[in-house]
Amino acid sequence: MEVLRKQAAAATAYEIKVKGSEILMSDRLVNIIVHGLIRLMLLLPYDMRIVVFGKFVAYVIAPLAGYLKRAETHVMRIWPDLPARRRKEIARACCDNLGRTMIENYSGEQLQTIAEMANFVGPGMPALEKAKANKRPVIFVSGHFGNFEVPRRALHARGFDIGGIYRKMSNSHFNTHYEQTMIGVSGPVFAQGIKGTLQFARFLRSGGMGTILIDVRQGGLPDIDFLGRPAPTSPAAADFANRFDALLVPYFGRRLADGKHFEVVIGTPIEHGEKSEMMQDATNQLAELVTTYPEQYFWVHRRWRG
């Protein structure tokens, strides 16, 4: 049961949380407002939609909800010597990327078209093609960087069926329609929990491919170094890989300079071995991208201890 509990904590999707002294509304009212805004945005042409919603999140929602301040605080924690102006730029761009990612993921068919245009870079594609040919299970590890749904969509267009585990949002009203942005994209997705973990395990055992987001802070998890700071990190991806002899490979959807298109980074496959070393390798590959393109990381997450 303990192993299952840890594995069930492996994957997540980014969350909008409204609580405490921030915005005191019922879940139902929050859903009405946010979902209504999303539906309004979907009436706009795709290119305009992602720009407008990105700016709205960066300049309206993020300051009100405290996301902008939180993002800047986290950037300062990692890079304390960075000039204040640069910290603010990264925090604002992070919130813009958050907004773009959210509305993109609600724009299913149009995002799929964009994802299919993405170029693939990185050393991991030959190993991935070999695993597919041999029907070997594959676990993709990724993080809250760029748009983390783009790699799954891009690979699906190349004949890869990729499922995953997701964490339900605390707002059940919002979660009802949020789930639809993941279902039917590629392979099956499973809700976090013991039942979902068992289903995911059976899926891998049959030769399936699944995604786990590794940069999620939860209590009771061991620390992994992330950008020079200890960050609680689930070993579930390494557990699954070792147990089912699955290829473990990082992948990421990096947003290009035009703000609309992407490239898919297929990282270096991770050798099986001690779980903490495997997860450190995966985390290091994420950290390398975050260091190079800090504006694309979701600094709004409470990722580190303290």
C-alpha positions in Angstrom: 0.0 0.0 0.0 2.9 2.4 0.8 4.4 1.8 -2.6 1.1 2.5 -4.3 0.6 5.6 -2.2 3.9 7.0 -3.4 3.3 6.0 -7.0 -0.1 7.7 -6.9 1.6 11.0 -6.1 3.6 10.9 -9.2 1.8 13.0 -11.7 -0.1 16.3 -11.7 -1.5 19.0 -13.8 -1.1 22.6 -12.9 -3.8 23.9 -10.7 -5.7 27.2 -10.1 -6.3 27.6 -6.4 -8.3 30.3 -4.9 -8.2 30.2 -1.1 -7.4 31.9 2.2 -7.2 35.7 2.1 -6.8 35.8 -1.7 -10.2 35.6 -3.4 -13.0 34.3 -1.2 -15.5 32.7 -3.5 -17.2 29.3 -3.6 -15.9 26.7 -6.0 -19.1 27.0 -8.1 -18.7 30.7 -8.5 -15.0 30.4 -9.4 -15.9 27.8 -12.0 -18.6 30.1 -13.5 -16.2 33.0 -13.8 -13.1 31.1 -15.1 -15.0 28.8 -17.4 -17.1 31.7 -18.7 -13.9 33.6 -19.5 -12.3 30.6 -21.2 -15.5 30.1 -23.4 -15.3 33.8 -24.3 -11.7 33.5 -25.2 -12.4 30.5 -27.4 -14.6 32.8 -29.6 -11.4 34.7 -30.6 -9.1 33.6 -33.5 -6.5 31.2 -32.1 -3.5 33.6 -32.5 -5.3 36.4 -30.8 -6.7 34.1 -28.1 -3.4 32.9 -26.7 -1.9 36.4 -26.7 -5.0 38.0 -25.0 -5.4 35.3 -22.4 -1.6 35.2 -21.6 -1.7 39.0 -21.0 -4.8 38.8 -18.9 -3.3 36.2 -16.6 0.0 38.0 -16.4 -1.5 41.5 -15.7 -4.8 40.8 -14.0 -5.2 37.3 -12.5 -1.6 36.8 -11.4 -1.3 40.1 -9.4 -4.7 39.6 -7.8 -4.1 35.9 -6.9 -0.5 36.5 -5.6 1.0 34.4 -8.4 3.2 37.2 -9.7 4.7 37.9 -6.3 5.2 34.2 -5.6 6.9 33.7 -9.0 9.3 36.5 -8.3 10.1 35.2 -4.8 11.0 31.8 -6.2 13.2 33.3 -8.9 15.0 35.3 -6.2 15.4 32.2 -4.1 17.2 30.4 -6.9 19.1 33.3 -8.3 19.5 35.9 -5.5 22.1 37.9 -7.4 19.8 38.5 -10.4 18.9 42.2 -10.8 15.4 43.0 -9.6 14.3 44.1 -13.0 15.3 40.8 -14.5 13.5 38.9 -11.8 10.3 40.8 -12.5 10.6 40.1 -16.2 10.9 36.4 -15.6 8.0 36.4 -13.2 5.7 38.3 -15.6 6.7 36.1 -18.6 6.1 33.0 -16.5 2.5 34.1 -15.8 2.0 34.9 -19.5 3.2 31.4 -20.4 0.8 30.0 -17.8 -2.1 31.8 -19.4 -1.1 30.8 -22.9 -0.7 27.2 -21.9 -4.1 27.0 -20.2 -6.0 28.4 -23.2 -4.0 26.3 -25.6 -5.0 23.2 -23.8 -8.6 24.2 -24.1 -8.1 24.7 -27.8 -7.8 21.0 -28.6 -7.9 20.7 -32.4 -6.0 23.9 -33.0 -3.3 23.0 -30.5 -3.0 19.6 -32.1 -2.3 21.3 -35.5 0.4 23.5 -33.8 1.9 20.4 -32.1 2.2 18.6 -35.3 4.3 21.4 -36.7 6.9 21.0 -33.9 10.4 20.0 -34.7 12.0 17.3 -32.6 15.4 17.9 -31.1 17.5 16.0 -28.6 19.3 12.6 -28.4 16.4 10.4 -27.3 14.4 9.7 -30.5 16.3 6.6 -31.7 15.8 4.8 -28.3 12.2 5.9 -28.4 11.6 4.5 -31.9 13.3 1.2 -30.9 11.1 0.9 -27.8 8.0 1.5 -30.0 9.1 -1.2 -32.5 9.8 -3.7 -29.7 6.5 -2.8 -27.8 8.6 -2.0 -24.8 6.9 0.2 -22.1 7.9 3.8 -22.0 7.7 6.3 -19.2 8.1 9.9 -20.2 9.0 12.3 -17.5 8.4 16.0 -17.9 7.8 19.2 -15.9 5.8 22.4 -15.8 7.8 24.0 -18.6 6.7 25.5 -21.8 3.5 23.6 -22.7 3.8 20.1 -21.2 0.9 18.7 -23.3 2.6 19.5 -26.6 5.1 16.6 -26.7 2.3 14.1 -26.1 0.3 15.6 -29.0 3.3 15.8 -31.3 4.3 12.2 -30.7 0.7 11.0 -31.1 0.8 12.4 -34.6 3.8 10.2 -35.2 2.0 7.0 -34.1 2.8 7.0 -30.4 -0.2 6.5 -28.0 0.8 8.1 -24.7 -1.3 8.1 -21.6 -0.6 9.3 -18.1 -1.7 10.0 -14.6 -3.3 13.4 -13.7 -4.3 14.9 -10.4 -7.8 16.1 -10.1 -8.3 19.8 -9.2 -9.6 20.7 -5.8 -12.5 22.5 -7.5 -14.7 19.6 -8.6 -16.8 21.9 -10.8 -13.8 23.2 -12.7 -12.3 19.7 -12.9 -15.3 18.4 -14.8 -14.4 20.3 -17.9 -10.7 20.5 -17.3 -10.5 16.7 -17.6 -11.7 16.9 -21.2 -8.6 18.8 -22.2 -6.6 15.6 -21.6 -9.0 12.8 -22.5 -8.9 11.6 -26.1 -5.7 13.4 -26.9 -3.5 10.2 -27.2 -3.5 7.2 -24.9 -5.7 6.8 -21.8 -5.3 9.0 -18.7 -5.8 7.9 -15.1 -6.9 10.0 -12.1 -4.4 10.0 -9.3 -5.1 7.6 -6.5 -4.7 3.9 -5.8 -7.3 2.9 -8.5 -5.7 5.1 -11.1 -2.2 3.9 -10.2 -3.2 0.2 -10.6 -4.8 1.0 -14.0 -1.6 2.9 -15.0 0.5 -0.1 -13.9 -1.5 -2.5 -16.0 -1.3 -0.1 -18.9 2.5 -0.1 -18.7 2.7 -3.9 -18.2 0.9 -4.3 -21.6 3.6 -2.2 -23.3 1.9 1.2 -23.0 3.5 4.6 -22.9 2.7 7.1 -20.2 3.7 10.6 -18.9 4.5 11.6 -15.3 5.3 15.2 -14.3 8.1 15.1 -11.8 8.3 18.7 -10.5 5.5 18.5 -7.9 6.0 19.2 -4.2 4.1 16.9 -1.8 4.7 16.0 1.8 6.7 12.9 2.7 8.8 12.8 -0.4 12.6 12.6 -0.6 14.6 15.6 -1.6 16.3 16.0 -5.0 18.5 18.9 -5.9 16.6 21.2 -8.3 18.5 24.4 -9.4 20.7 24.2 -6.3 17.8 23.8 -3.8 16.3 20.7 -2.2 13.0 19.9 -3.8 10.7 17.0 -2.7 10.4 14.6 -5.6 8.4 11.4 -6.0 10.5 8.4 -7.1 7.4 6.8 -8.8 8.7 7.2 -12.3 11.9 5.3 -11.4 9.8 2.7 -9.5 7.7 2.1 -12.6 10.6 2.0 -15.0 12.6 -0.5 -12.9 9.5 -2.7 -12.2 8.3 -2.9 -15.8 11.7 -2.6 -17.6 10.3 0.6 -19.2 12.4 3.1 -21.1 12.6 6.2 -19.0 13.1 9.4 -21.1 12.5 13.1 -20.4 10.6 15.2 -22.9 9.5 18.8 -23.0 7.6 21.2 -25.1 9.6 24.4 -25.5 7.8 27.5 -26.7 9.5 29.3 -29.5 10.2 33.0 -29.8 7.0 33.7 -31.7 5.0 32.6 -28.6 2.8 30.2 -30.6 4.9 27.4 -32.0 7.1 24.8 -30.2 9.9 22.4 -30.5 9.8 19.0 -28.7 12.9 18.2 -26.8 13.5 14.4 -26.4 16.1 14.1 -23.7 18.8 11.5 -22.9 17.2 8.2 -21.8 17.9 7.5 -18.2 19.6 4.2 -17.2 17.9 2.0 -14.7 19.5 1.9 -11.2 19.1 3.5 -7.8 15.8 5.5 -7.8 17.2 8.7 -6.4 20.0 8.8 -9.0 17.4 8.2 -11.8 15.2 11.0 -10.6 18.2 13.3 -10.1 19.2 12.7 -13.8 15.6 13.5 -14.9 15.5 16.6 -12.7 18.9 17.8 -14.1 17.6 17.6 -17.6 14.6 19.8 -16.7 16.9 22.2 -14.8 19.1 22.7 -17.8 16.1 23.9 -19.8 14.9 26.1 -17.0 18.3 27.7 -16.7 18.4 28.5 -20.4 14.7 29.5 -20.8 13.6 30.7 -17.3 10.6 32.5 -18.6 9.0 29.2 -19.6 9.0 27.6 -16.1 6.0 27.6 -13.9 7.6 29.6 -11.0 4.2 29.9 -9.4 4.5 26.4 -8.0 5.7 26.1 -4.4 8.3 23.7 -5.6 11.0 24.0 -2.9 11.1 23.4 0.8 10.7 26.5 3.0 
